[in-house]
Structures are given as C-alpha cells and as structure tokens.
Amino acid sequence: MNNTATNEGTPATTPTLTETDLRQFHGTETWFRHWGNRSMTYTEGVQYMAERGGAYWLIDEIAISQSLPAVKREEFQVWTLTLSDADTKFGAVLTCDDGNDNIVYTKKIPFTDFPLSTIKFYCTDNVIMLPGEY
C-alpha cells in the first residue's frame, strides 16, 4: 500500500493578484517585521502582495538592500519591479530611485512568475509600503 497522500481530483487553487486588489490599501493598522533585517517593517498591503503574488522574495530584496551605502543614504525610496519582455534573457528588473527618478540601485532578477507586469513600493523610515499606503 502506498502511504503517499495525493490531491487527485481536487482542483488546485492559486491565489491571484491584481492591481485592483492593491488599490484597496490606504494606510495600515498592522506592521510586519522583516525576518532578516529586523529594523525593517512592512504594511498590510505589502503582506497581501507577498501572499497573493508569491513574492516574499521581493520584500527580502528591498529589506536586505537597505545595507547598501547608496540605498541607505536615501531617506525616501521608490522601488519598482518591472517584468521583462519575452525577448530578454532575464525575468525582471528591480530598481530603487530617490523619488526624483535618480536611480541608486538596479538588480536583474533572472526568473520570476510575479503576476503583475510592474509594481511600485515606497520605503521610508524603515517601512516598505504600497504607494496608496503612504
């Protein structure tokens, strides 16, 4: 007898994420502490994005990058993830700018299945948030 459990016959449900979902967040009542950079917190909207978009890695990228001198110097940061076209050899580009379109950090993400073509975050006072939560 095989003791391996299966979900045969049970439809898989994958959470989805839409831009409309993210527009519902304004302010926050709950902050979540980042596991690796304990001085960083993030909002309910960012938590929702990570759960529904399978993107805790994106929070990690922003939080861990705070140790880089060019990033650390910026009191207000705008982080943008932009998925690449199918023609490119990598999945996305993550950039950080100073809020005036002066890029201070860029990282190519080799692969991602993030469900949106682009997403933006603000980071200030050690808090990562969606623009609507600012």
C-alpha positions, 0 to 999 in steps of 0.5 A: 500500500502506498502511504503517499497522500495525493490531491487527485481530483481536487482542483488546485487553487492559486491565489491571484493578484491584481492591481485592483486588489492593491488599490484597496490599501490606504494606510495600515493598522498592522506592521510586519517585521522583516525576518532578516533585517529586523529594523525593517517593517512592512504594511498590510498591503505589502503582506497581501502582495507577498501572499497573493503574488508569491513574492516574499522574495521581493520584500527580502530584496528591498529589506536586505538592500537597505545595507547598501551605502547608496540605498541607505543614504536615501531617506525616501525610496521608490522601488519598482519591479518591472517584468521583462519582455519575452525577448530578454534573457532575464525575468525582471528588473528591480530598481530603487530611485530617490523619488526624483527618478535618480536611480541608486540601485538596479538588480536583474532578477533572472526568473520570476512568475510575479503576476503583475507586469510592474509594481511600485513600493515606497520605503521610508523610515524603515517601512516598505509600503504600497504607494496608496499606503503612504 
